[in-house]
Every structure is written in structure tokens, then in C-alpha cells.
Amino acid sequence: MQKITLAKTAGFCFGVNRAVHTLENMVREGQKACTLGPIIHNPQVVERFSKHGVRVIESPEECTENETLVVRTHGITKDLQEKIKSLPFKTFNATCPFVTKIHKIVREESTPENVTLIAGDPNHPEVIAIRSYCNGKSYVFNSYEELLEIIENHPNLDENGLILVSQTTFSTKSFKKCVKKIKLVYTNAVIFDTICSATEERQEEAQKLSKVNDAMIIIGGRQSSNTAKLKAVCAENCPTFLIETAKELPDIDLSAFQTVGVTAGASTPDSIIKEVLKTMSENLTQTKAELVEKEESAVSSEATSFADMLEEYIDASGDQKVVGHVVAVSPTEIQVEITGRKHTGYVSASEYSNDPTVDMASEVKIGDELNLIIMKTNDMEGTMALSKKRYDAIKAWDELADENDEIVEGKVTGVVGDGKGLFVQYNGIRVFIPASLSKVSRNDSLEEMVGKTVNFKIIEVDRRRKRVVGSIRAAYKEARDAAEEAFWAQAEEGQTYQGTVRSLTSYGAFVDIGGVDGMIHISELSWSRIKHPSDVLSVGDTVEVYIKGLDKENKKISLGYKKAEDNPWEILKRDYPVGSVMDAKIVGLTTFGAFANILPGIDGLIHISEISYSHIASPAEVLKVGDEVKVKLLDVDFDKKRVSLSIKALLEAPVEEAAEEAADAE
């Protein structure tokens, strides 16, 4: 073995890191905690927490009042989630945000009539939890072959609508193959690609490594679906070995391989990865110095790149805080007089703010008082280089711990890498917001958010490494929850709202009416019959709706969209009295007459006796579907919604017919 290559994506993903970090803080602060199921699928991590008193329990009732119940990253069923709310102890929901997103999709998109397909392992806790949120029938398949069995047994599965989601760690290659088949068979299927982006990147990198190396080592728990998928991906290209710790390496003969690639599942901690690399490096034909350099570089590859994205270096040692009064402002610098000193101070644009587009002339005026940090003193010239952004950043770090539960505001300054997230400036500190926590909806563009001011919550602070992680989605959810609470406190049937169309399904449209979503059923979108809500509305449309029905217990809102004045029956009553002559189109033929459309949504019957003065055996002798004719309105029964029409009444009667009518009249 001559070379070891570690995947950049190896190790904890965001969701796992968040869960483990939270539990570590609880242990460090002396809190008692228990986890509902293993916190992650890594026996070494679970055992480490167990040694610190963290219990793994199987039901909420096992938790005691002096413990905090932590929900595992894979999530729990809907019933369990509801049960926890009623129990008298503290809880922390460590469910991965990607998994929570799937719960929301199936809860909102599935109905008692339609069907949900789930790509994943039916026995995995994540899939079991997802399935519990389905409102109707659901089927799970773990391979293309299992999907074919479902298709063979249920060819009309999408008759009333069908949605597809996947386990976050499902194979991207297999999912694409399954989607292609589903689109061919179930043409009405609505497909949601819910594979975690970190999982997809990890699998893609593992596949590339396995193609250029002689062998692959996969590090992770054997119960982890994520790790199992990595092994399957790599095994297609080269010999692949799955281990949980470095202790298993002696059982594997790597001497026949010149190059070995290493990757790890999302639940594998850095300490285990480092130990594996250290053990493997003992067989490398390199100098000790080279080994150390290689090892440290490999182990820190992901952490370093992450730190580069997040870290805003602030060196407060030896800095002196001063107060300066602005005496002059230019586009490139600010000149100040420093209280208590004879030096003239200068603040450059780059030291005023981290925002490269800042216009100092519009933000600062002569006489303003600024808190500053001394960067450099030139006693010969009597000047000082000062920094406002460093003072703000130091102050912000001092206050940061108090902001964790509050919604704060910052300006988006850039997109990280190839769409990995956003940088947001907050009081001189650069905050990283991962892509998965940056978007309120899937249609949002990260690039379009640059330069905008956003609200977000701080969810992780590492002062030692000078890095902060935030979430726009968490702030949005909190604001939305508050708006929802205010809405239900005053909501009544009949109220009118301006709303925004958020999504369309085969059975209706979901509309945001200010913090809550209501549904317009497809039958409420138009007075005439439509095939799909997209015939009337598009996502993003602003519409005027009214509350048609409220289910306060289940938090469901039925919205009305059709306006009474547009009701074709009201238009008929108002504008077309009996005897009116109207244009009509033949839409159907029967043995006893023809049906003709006179207004959108209203068809009338032309009885066979009202088609012609001549005797006809069938309406089809003189009419066909699609013909446009003139008709006379003979009668309307508004209660039964029936209309009688006549073509004959507009025709000139034959001579003998007219004579008979005259005789009868006489």
C-alpha cells in the first residue's frame, strides 16, 4: 500500500453533528438525558454517551421527570410525537431537518384517496416514521425489483393521485432508475426527491474514489443505512471493506493494494476516522514526517474547508478600544479625532464593514461617535489605523450567547462554494447558513438572496474556532408559528384574505393566507369543470379567497375561490329571460334529444321534438357533437338545474304546419 486518500465528505453530516453536539452539551452541563432509540446509528458513539449516564429507551414512559428526552436523528412516528407533548418532562427534537421535511411533505400532500410510494428500507426507523404521517395507503420498496412487484400488482395505483418520496439515505443511482419507471407507468405521479444532499454528495465522491483506487475502506456502524449504501456504491468498482473501528483492520489484508480510498458514513465521528488512518499509515512506505503531515491533512480536510467557509478571524489580544469622533468622510476612509489621544485616526472602508458594497458616506456623518479598535500606531506621523468592524465583532461575540433563542437580522453577502449555503453578516461576524436551512421554499434561489437583509436564528456557536451557524428556515418557522397562533385566535368563516398560491396537487391548491395554509378544492376553483388546478392557477399567484370551512381541532382550512357573481346560473337568471335566443354548441347526443352548452358550466336539453318540424328518428340524423347552433330558451328550473331549449322555435314552420296551427287557433 503506497497511498491513502480520505474523502472530503467523510464523517458527520449536519443533522448528526447537531444532535451529537447538543447531547454533548447536556452531558457537559450535568443534565440528565435519555434518547428515544439510539441517537445515531453508531454503536461507539452510543456507548460513549452511555458511559456518561445517557440512557437509550424504547418508549417515552421510561423517561423520568428529571431527565431530558432527546428524539433520535431518524425521527419518530406521528403518534409518538403527539404522546411526548402530553408528558411532563423536557424534550429536545434532534430529528434531522431533512427527515422533518419529508414528514411535512407526506402530511400535506397525501390524502385518504391518493397513494404514497416510499423508496427505502421498510424496517428502518426513518421509513417507519415517515409512513406514519401518510394520510392514505402507502407502499415501500427498497429496490428496483421490489418496485416492479408493486407495479405488477397495482397497475392503477395512481388513479386518485400518487406521490413519491424517499429515505434520505436511499441510493441516488437506484432512485433515478425507479423514478424513470414510475413516470412511464404512473403518469399522474408527483415526485419529491428527498435524498439528503449531503448523502448524495457523499455517494458521488465515494463512487469516484472507488474508480481510481485499488480498494475502499468504509467506516461506520453496520446498522447504518447510510454506510451500507456507501459500501454498495463502492463495491461495484473495487474490493470494498466495511469496518466500525480500527480494531478490525488487522483482519483485512491490504498488502495487495497500491492505493486505498477511505470514506465514512454520516454517523462516524472524526476520532474513529483518525484512528483508522493512523493504523493504516503504519504500512505506508513514507518517512515519519510525511506520514504525520499526510494524516493531519487528511483528517482535517473537511474540517478545514468548513472552517474556511465559516471563520471570521478576530484577534483581540493587545487591541485597545477607543472612541473616535468623525471629522471627515470620503468613499474610501473615515477620519476621526480620538478621545484622550493626540493621534489622528483613520478607518478604511475594509475596516469599517465586512460588506464590500457599503457606502460610508451615506452611513456616517461628521460629528458621529464611533467605537473603534486600534490596529496600528505610527508615532512618527501621529496617526492610527482603526477598525470599527473588529470592535463590532468582539462586542457581538460577547453578546452572541444571549441571542440563541432570538430572531436576528443580517445581510446576505455571498453564496458558499457551489450552492453549499450562504454567508450572512451579523454585527461584524460572518454567519454560515447551510443551503438546507437557507431556503424557505424549494423554488428559492441562493444567488437571488445575495444583498438582501434576512431574518435568521443562531443554532450553533463555536467561539473557540470563531464560527457560527444560522438558520433562515428556523426564523421563518417561528414567525409563521406566531402568525398561525394569531390567525386561529380570530379566524371565522366568511373572512376574506389575499393569499399566495404555495403548491398545486391533483385535488386542489394550497394557499398561504398570512402564516397558515388553506386549501381550495378543485371543485371550488371554477364554475366550469377543469382537469387540474393548474388550468386556473399557478404557484406564486396572488388570489383573493374566503374561509369556507374551519376545522380548529385539526388545524385545517377550506377556502372558497369562486365568486357568486360569476355563477353561470346567476348570470342566466339575470341576463337571459325565457324566450331569449342564444348561441349554443352541441356537446352530447341521446336517443331522446341533444345537449347543448349555452354558458360555461350550463348545458341545456333540446328535446327531439324541438329539433325540427320534420320527423326524425334520432337527433344524430341532423346534429353532431361540435355543431354550433342558435337556440331559444324555453324554460329553466333553477332548483333542479335544468334548462329546456329549442331549435325548431327559431325555424320557419312549413305551410301545412302553419295552416294547421292557424286552424287550431281559430
C-alpha positions in Angstrom: 0.0 0.0 0.0 1.6 3.3 -1.2 -1.2 5.8 -0.8 -4.3 6.5 1.3 -6.9 9.0 0.1 -9.7 10.2 2.5 -12.9 11.5 1.1 -13.6 15.2 1.9 -17.3 14.3 2.7 -16.3 11.6 5.3 -17.8 11.9 8.7 -20.7 13.6 10.5 -23.3 15.3 8.4 -25.1 18.5 9.6 -28.1 16.7 11.2 -25.9 14.2 13.1 -23.4 16.8 14.2 -26.3 18.9 15.5 -27.7 16.0 17.5 -24.4 14.8 18.9 -23.2 18.4 19.7 -26.5 19.1 21.6 -26.2 15.9 23.7 -22.6 16.6 24.4 -23.5 20.0 25.8 -26.2 18.4 28.0 -23.6 16.0 29.4 -21.1 18.7 29.9 -23.6 20.9 31.8 -24.5 18.0 34.1 -28.0 17.5 32.7 -29.6 14.0 32.8 -30.7 12.8 29.4 -32.1 9.8 27.7 -32.6 9.1 23.9 -35.7 7.6 22.3 -33.9 5.0 20.4 -30.1 5.3 19.6 -29.3 8.9 18.9 -27.5 7.9 15.7 -26.6 4.5 14.1 -23.1 4.3 15.6 -22.5 1.9 18.5 -19.3 3.6 19.6 -21.0 7.0 20.0 -24.0 5.4 21.8 -21.6 3.5 24.1 -19.6 6.7 24.8 -22.8 8.6 25.8 -23.9 5.6 27.9 -20.7 5.9 30.0 -21.8 9.4 30.8 -25.2 8.3 32.0 -27.3 8.8 28.8 -29.8 6.0 28.6 -31.4 4.6 25.5 -35.1 4.0 26.0 -37.7 2.4 23.7 -40.9 4.3 24.9 -41.5 7.8 26.3 -42.9 6.4 29.5 -39.4 5.2 30.5 -38.2 8.8 30.8 -38.2 10.3 34.3 -39.2 13.8 35.2 -35.6 14.9 36.0 -34.4 13.8 32.5 -34.5 15.5 29.1 -35.9 13.2 26.4 -33.9 13.5 23.1 -35.6 12.3 20.0 -33.2 10.4 17.7 -32.0 11.8 14.4 -34.1 9.4 12.3 -37.3 10.7 13.8 -40.2 9.0 15.4 -43.8 8.2 14.4 -46.6 10.8 14.4 -48.4 9.0 17.4 -45.2 9.0 19.5 -44.6 12.7 18.7 -48.1 13.5 19.9 -47.7 11.4 23.0 -44.5 13.2 24.0 -46.3 16.5 24.0 -48.6 15.4 26.8 -45.8 14.0 29.1 -44.4 16.1 32.0 -40.7 16.3 31.0 -38.4 18.4 28.9 -37.7 17.2 25.3 -35.3 18.0 22.5 -36.2 17.0 19.0 -32.9 16.0 17.3 -34.7 14.7 14.2 -32.6 15.6 11.1 -34.1 18.6 9.3 -34.1 16.6 6.0 -36.3 13.9 7.7 -38.6 16.5 9.2 -39.0 17.9 5.7 -40.2 14.5 4.4 -42.7 14.3 7.3 -44.2 17.7 6.2 -44.4 16.6 2.6 -46.3 13.4 3.2 -48.5 15.1 5.8 -49.6 17.8 3.4 -49.5 16.0 0.0 -51.0 12.7 0.9 -54.8 12.3 1.2 -57.1 9.4 2.2 -57.7 8.9 -1.6 -54.2 9.0 -3.0 -51.3 6.7 -2.5 -47.8 7.4 -1.2 -44.7 5.4 -2.5 -41.6 5.4 -0.3 -38.2 4.4 -1.6 -36.4 2.9 1.4 -36.0 0.1 3.9 -39.4 -0.7 5.4 -37.8 -1.8 8.7 -35.7 1.3 9.1 -36.9 3.7 11.9 -36.8 6.7 9.5 -39.1 5.0 7.0 -41.4 3.7 9.7 -41.7 7.3 11.0 -42.3 8.7 7.5 -45.0 6.2 6.8 -46.9 7.2 10.0 -47.5 10.7 8.5 -49.3 9.3 5.4 -53.0 10.1 5.3 -53.8 7.2 3.0 -52.4 4.0 1.6 -48.6 3.7 1.4 -46.2 1.2 -0.2 -42.4 0.8 0.5 -39.8 -0.6 -1.9 -36.1 -1.0 -1.2 -35.0 -1.8 -4.8 -36.0 -1.6 -8.4 -37.1 -5.2 -8.3 -39.5 -4.5 -5.4 -40.9 -1.5 -7.3 -41.6 -3.8 -10.3 -43.6 -6.1 -8.0 -45.7 -3.2 -6.7 -46.4 -2.0 -10.3 -47.3 -5.5 -11.4 -49.8 -5.9 -8.5 -51.2 -2.4 -8.7 -51.2 -1.0 -12.3 -53.9 1.6 -11.5 -52.2 2.8 -8.2 -52.3 6.5 -9.3 -56.0 6.5 -10.2 -56.7 9.0 -7.4 -53.2 10.6 -7.3 -49.8 9.3 -6.3 -46.8 10.9 -4.6 -43.2 9.5 -4.3 -40.7 10.3 -1.6 -37.5 8.5 -0.5 -35.5 7.7 2.6 -32.8 10.4 3.0 -30.0 7.8 2.5 -31.5 5.9 -0.4 -29.2 5.2 -3.3 -29.3 8.1 -5.8 -28.5 5.8 -8.7 -31.3 3.4 -7.8 -33.7 6.3 -7.1 -33.2 7.7 -10.6 -33.8 4.4 -12.2 -37.0 3.9 -10.2 -38.2 7.4 -11.0 -37.8 6.7 -14.7 -40.0 3.6 -14.4 -42.7 5.4 -12.2 -43.0 8.2 -14.8 -43.7 5.6 -17.5 -46.3 3.7 -15.6 -47.9 6.2 -13.3 -48.3 9.3 -15.4 -50.0 11.3 -12.6 -47.3 10.7 -10.0 -45.9 13.8 -8.1 -42.3 13.1 -7.4 -40.3 14.6 -4.5 -36.5 13.9 -4.5 -35.9 13.8 -0.7 -32.5 12.2 -0.7 -30.3 14.3 1.6 -27.9 16.5 -0.5 -25.0 15.6 1.8 -25.8 11.9 1.2 -25.9 12.4 -2.5 -22.5 14.2 -2.4 -21.0 11.5 -0.2 -22.2 8.7 -2.5 -20.9 10.6 -5.6 -17.4 11.2 -4.1 -17.3 7.5 -2.8 -18.1 6.3 -6.3 -15.3 8.5 -7.9 -12.8 7.3 -5.3 -13.7 3.7 -5.9 -13.0 4.1 -9.6 -9.4 5.4 -9.1 -8.3 3.3 -6.1 -7.5 -0.4 -5.8 -9.7 -0.9 -2.7 -12.0 1.1 -0.5 -12.4 1.2 3.3 -15.9 2.2 4.6 -16.0 3.3 8.2 -19.4 3.2 10.0 -22.0 1.4 12.0 -23.2 -1.8 10.4 -26.8 -0.8 11.3 -26.4 2.5 9.4 -28.3 2.6 6.1 -26.1 5.5 5.0 -22.9 3.3 5.5 -24.5 0.3 3.8 -25.3 2.4 0.7 -21.7 3.7 0.6 -20.4 0.1 0.6 -22.8 -0.9 -2.2 -21.8 2.1 -4.3 -18.0 1.3 -4.0 -18.3 -2.5 -4.3 -19.4 -2.0 -7.9 -15.9 -0.7 -8.8 -13.3 -2.3 -6.5 -12.9 -4.6 -3.4 -14.7 -2.8 -0.5 -14.4 -3.5 3.2 -16.8 -2.2 5.9 -15.4 -1.6 9.4 -16.7 0.0 12.6 -13.3 0.8 14.2 -9.6 0.5 13.6 -9.6 -2.8 15.7 -11.0 -4.6 12.6 -8.2 -3.6 10.3 -5.8 -6.5 11.2 -8.4 -8.9 9.8 -8.1 -7.3 6.3 -5.2 -7.9 4.1 -4.4 -4.7 2.2 -0.9 -5.7 1.1 -2.1 -6.4 -2.4 -3.4 -2.9 -3.0 -1.3 0.0 -4.0 -3.9 2.7 -3.4 -6.7 2.7 -0.9 -9.6 5.1 -0.6 -11.3 5.8 2.7 -14.7 7.3 3.4 -17.1 7.2 6.3 -20.8 7.3 7.0 -22.7 10.3 8.3 -22.7 8.9 11.8 -19.0 8.3 12.1 -17.1 10.6 14.4 -13.7 12.2 13.5 -11.9 10.3 16.3 -12.7 6.9 14.8 -11.7 8.1 11.3 -8.4 9.5 12.7 -7.6 6.2 14.5 -8.3 4.2 11.3 -6.0 6.4 9.3 -3.3 6.2 11.9 -3.4 2.4 11.9 -3.3 2.2 8.1 -0.5 4.7 7.9 1.9 2.3 9.7 2.0 0.3 6.4 2.9 3.2 4.2 6.4 3.4 2.8 6.9 7.0 3.7 9.0 8.9 6.2 7.6 9.6 9.6 7.3 13.3 8.9 5.4 12.7 5.7 3.1 10.3 7.5 2.2 12.9 10.1 1.7 15.6 7.5 -0.5 13.3 5.4 -2.6 12.1 8.3 -3.2 15.5 9.8 -4.1 16.9 6.3 -6.4 14.0 5.6 -8.3 14.1 8.9 -8.8 17.8 8.8 -9.7 18.1 5.1 -13.3 18.6 5.7 -13.0 20.5 8.9 -10.5 22.9 7.4 -12.7 23.7 4.4 -15.7 24.1 6.7 -13.7 26.4 8.9 -12.6 28.4 5.9 -16.2 28.9 5.0 -17.2 30.0 8.5 -14.3 31.6 10.3 -14.0 35.3 10.6 -10.7 35.8 12.3 -10.7 38.4 15.1 -7.5 38.9 17.2 -8.5 40.8 20.2 -5.2 40.3 22.1 -3.4 43.6 22.6 -6.1 45.6 20.9 -7.2 48.8 22.5 -10.7 50.2 22.5 -11.1 53.9 21.7 -13.8 56.4 20.9 -13.5 58.5 17.8 -15.5 61.5 16.6 -15.9 61.7 12.8 -14.3 64.9 11.3 -14.2 63.8 7.6 -15.7 61.2 5.3 -14.7 60.0 1.9 -15.7 57.0 -0.2 -12.5 55.1 0.9 -12.0 56.1 4.5 -13.2 58.0 7.6 -11.0 60.4 9.6 -11.7 60.7 13.3 -10.4 62.6 16.4 -9.6 60.1 19.2 -10.9 60.9 22.6 -7.9 61.3 25.1 -5.2 60.9 22.4 -3.3 63.3 20.1 -3.2 61.0 17.1 -5.4 61.4 14.1 -7.3 58.2 13.4 -8.3 56.7 10.0 -10.8 53.9 9.3 -10.6 52.4 5.9 -13.6 51.0 4.1 -12.4 47.4 4.6 -12.1 48.0 8.3 -15.4 49.8 8.6 -17.5 46.9 7.5 -17.3 43.3 6.0 -19.8 44.4 3.4 -17.7 45.3 0.3 -20.7 47.3 -1.1 -21.0 49.6 1.9 -21.4 53.3 1.2 -19.7 55.0 4.1 -20.8 58.5 3.0 -24.5 57.5 3.4 -23.9 55.7 6.8 -21.6 58.2 8.6 -21.8 61.9 9.0 -19.4 64.4 10.6 -19.9 64.5 14.4 -20.8 60.9 14.7 -19.3 58.9 17.6 -17.7 55.6 16.7 -16.4 52.8 18.9 -13.1 51.5 17.4 -10.2 49.2 17.9 -6.6 50.4 17.4 -4.9 48.3 14.7 -1.6 50.1 14.2 0.0 53.2 15.6 2.5 55.5 13.7 4.0 57.8 16.3 6.3 59.4 13.8 3.4 60.6 11.7 0.9 60.9 14.6 -1.7 58.6 13.0 -3.6 55.4 14.0 -5.2 52.8 11.8 -8.5 51.9 13.4 -11.2 49.3 12.9 -14.9 49.5 13.5 -15.8 46.1 12.2 -13.4 44.4 14.7 -14.9 46.3 17.6 -18.4 45.3 16.5 -17.3 41.7 16.1 -15.7 41.5 19.5 -18.8 43.0 21.1 -21.0 40.7 19.0 -19.1 37.6 20.3 -19.6 38.8 23.9 -23.4 39.1 23.3 -23.8 36.2 20.9 -24.7 33.6 23.6 -27.7 35.7 24.6 -29.1 35.7 21.0 -29.5 32.0 20.6 -33.3 32.0 21.2 -34.0 35.2 19.4 -34.5 36.0 15.7 -31.8 38.3 14.5 -31.2 40.2 11.3 -28.3 40.2 8.9 -27.3 40.9 5.3 -26.5 38.1 2.8 -23.0 38.8 1.4 -22.4 35.7 -0.8 -23.0 32.1 -1.8 -20.7 29.5 -0.4 -19.0 27.2 -2.9 -21.2 25.5 -5.4 -24.5 26.3 -3.6 -23.5 24.8 -0.2 -25.0 27.7 1.7 -24.9 31.5 2.4 -22.7 33.9 4.2 -24.6 36.5 6.3 -23.0 39.4 8.1 -24.3 39.9 11.7 -22.7 42.7 13.8 -19.3 42.1 12.2 -19.5 38.3 12.4 -19.8 36.1 9.3 -22.5 33.5 9.8 -22.7 30.4 7.7 -26.2 29.2 6.8 -26.3 25.8 5.1 -28.3 25.5 1.9 -30.8 23.2 3.5 -31.5 25.9 6.1 -31.3 28.9 3.8 -34.4 28.3 1.7 -38.0 28.9 2.8 -39.3 27.0 -0.2 -37.7 24.7 -2.8 -38.1 27.4 -5.5 -35.9 29.9 -3.7 -32.6 30.8 -5.4 -29.5 31.3 -3.2 -28.0 33.7 -5.8 -31.0 35.9 -5.7 -30.7 36.3 -1.9 -27.3 38.0 -2.1 -27.6 41.6 -1.0 -30.9 41.1 0.8 -31.5 41.5 4.5 -32.8 38.3 6.1 -34.1 37.2 9.5 -32.4 34.1 10.9 -31.8 32.2 14.2 -28.4 31.2 15.5 -28.3 27.5 16.0 -24.6 26.8 16.7 -21.8 28.8 18.2 -18.2 27.7 18.5 -16.3 30.7 19.9 -13.0 28.8 20.2 -13.0 28.3 16.4 -14.8 31.6 15.7 -17.6 30.1 13.8 -21.4 30.5 13.8 -24.1 28.5 12.0 -27.6 30.0 11.5 -31.0 29.1 10.1 -33.3 31.2 8.0 -35.9 28.4 8.0 -36.0 28.3 11.8 -36.7 32.0 12.0 -39.3 31.7 9.3 -40.9 28.8 11.1 -41.0 30.7 14.4 -42.6 33.7 12.7 -45.0 31.5 10.9 -46.0 29.7 14.1 -46.7 33.1 15.8 -48.8 34.2 12.8 -50.6 30.9 12.9 -51.4 31.3 16.6 -52.7 34.8 15.9 -54.8 33.6 13.0 -56.6 30.8 14.9 -57.4 33.2 17.7 -59.6 35.3 15.4 -60.4 33.2 12.4 -64.1 32.9 11.4 -65.9 31.5 8.4 -66.6 34.1 5.7 -63.4 36.2 6.3 -61.7 37.3 3.1 -57.9 37.2 2.6 -55.3 38.0 -0.1 -53.2 34.8 -0.4 -50.3 33.4 -2.3 -50.5 30.0 -4.1 -47.8 27.8 -2.5 -48.4 24.5 -4.2 -50.8 22.6 -6.5 -51.9 19.0 -6.2 -54.3 16.9 -8.3 -57.1 17.7 -5.9 -56.7 21.4 -5.2 -54.4 24.4 -4.4 -52.7 25.3 -1.1 -52.7 29.0 -0.4 -50.7 30.9 2.2 -53.1 33.4 3.8 -50.6 35.0 6.2 -48.9 32.4 8.3 -51.2 29.5 7.6 -52.1 27.4 4.6 -55.6 26.7 3.5 -56.8 24.5 0.6 -59.0 25.4 -2.3 -60.6 22.2 -3.5 -60.5 21.7 -7.3 -64.3 22.0 -7.3 -64.0 25.4 -5.8 -61.6 26.8 -8.4 -64.1 27.2 -11.3 -67.8 27.1 -12.1 -66.9 25.0 -15.1 -65.3 21.6 -14.9 -61.4 21.6 -15.0 -59.0 18.7 -15.2 -56.3 20.1 -12.9 -55.8 23.2 -10.6 -53.1 24.4 -13.0 -55.8 25.2 -15.5 -56.8 28.1 -13.3 -53.8 29.0 -11.0 -50.0 28.9 -10.9 -47.6 28.7 -8.0 -46.9 32.2 -6.8 -50.2 33.7 -7.9 -51.8 36.3 -5.6 -55.5 35.4 -5.1 -58.5 36.6 -3.2 -60.1 33.8 -1.1 -62.6 33.5 1.7 -62.8 31.0 4.5 -65.4 28.4 3.6 -64.8 26.0 6.5 -62.7 25.7 9.6 -61.5 22.6 11.5 -59.9 24.2 14.5 -59.2 20.8 16.2 -57.1 19.5 13.2 -56.0 23.0 12.1 -57.4 22.6 8.6 -58.9 25.4 6.5 -61.2 25.1 3.5 -61.1 28.1 1.2 -63.5 29.4 -1.4 -62.4 31.0 -4.6 -65.4 31.1 -6.9 -67.3 34.3 -6.7 -71.1 34.2 -6.5 -71.4 36.9 -9.3 -69.6 34.6 -11.6 -72.0 31.7 -11.1 -73.3 30.9 -14.6 -76.8 30.2 -13.2 -77.0 33.6 -11.7 -75.8 35.1 -15.0 -78.5 33.1 -16.8 -81.2 34.3 -14.4 -80.0 37.9 -14.7 -79.3 38.3 -18.4 -81.4 35.6 -20.2 -85.1 35.6 -19.6 -87.3 32.8 -21.0 -87.6 33.4 -24.8 -84.0 34.6 -25.2 -82.2 33.5 -28.3 -78.7 32.1 -27.5 -75.6 30.7 -29.3 -75.0 27.1 -28.3 -72.7 24.2 -29.0 -73.8 20.6 -29.2 -71.9 18.6 -26.5 -73.9 15.3 -26.4 -76.5 13.2 -28.3 -79.0 10.8 -26.9 -82.0 8.9 -28.3 -84.4 11.5 -26.9 -82.6 14.7 -27.7 -79.3 16.7 -27.8 -77.4 18.5 -25.0 -76.1 22.0 -25.9 -73.8 24.2 -23.9 -75.1 27.8 -23.6 -72.9 29.2 -20.9 -69.7 27.9 -19.2 -70.9 25.2 -16.9 -74.5 25.1 -18.1 -75.9 22.6 -20.7 -79.5 22.5 -21.8 -81.6 19.8 -23.4 -83.0 20.2 -26.9 -85.8 17.5 -26.9 -86.0 15.5 -30.2 -89.4 17.2 -30.8 -87.8 20.6 -30.6 -85.0 19.9 -33.1 -87.0 20.0 -36.4 -90.5 20.3 -37.8 -89.8 17.2 -39.9 -90.0 13.8 -38.3 -86.6 12.4 -37.3 -85.9 9.0 -35.7 -82.7 10.2 -34.0 -81.0 13.6 -33.2 -77.9 12.2 -34.9 -79.7 12.4 -38.3 -79.4 16.2 -38.3 -76.9 17.1 -35.5 -73.4 16.0 -34.4 -71.2 16.9 -31.4 -69.4 20.2 -32.0 -72.1 21.8 -34.1 -72.8 25.4 -33.3 -76.5 26.3 -33.4 -79.0 29.0 -32.5 -81.4 28.0 -29.7 -84.4 29.6 -28.0 -84.6 29.4 -24.2 -88.0 27.6 -23.5 -87.8 27.0 -19.7 -85.4 27.0 -16.7 -85.8 25.0 -13.4 -83.2 26.7 -11.2 -83.8 24.4 -8.3 -83.1 21.3 -10.3 -80.6 23.0 -12.6 -82.5 22.0 -15.8 -82.7 24.0 -19.0 -85.1 23.4 -22.0 -84.0 24.6 -25.4 -85.5 24.6 -28.9 -84.0 24.9 -32.4 -87.4 24.4 -34.0 -88.8 27.5 -32.4 -86.4 29.6 -34.5 -87.2 27.9 -37.8 -90.0 28.9 -40.2 -92.9 26.5 -40.0 -93.8 24.5 -43.2 -97.1 25.8 -45.0 -99.2 22.8 -44.0 -97.9 23.0 -40.4 -98.7 26.8 -40.3 -102.3 26.1 -41.7 -102.9 23.5 -39.0 -101.7 25.9 -36.3 -104.0 28.7 -37.7 -107.0 26.3 -37.8 -106.3 25.2 -34.3 -106.1 28.9 -33.2 -109.4 29.7 -34.9 
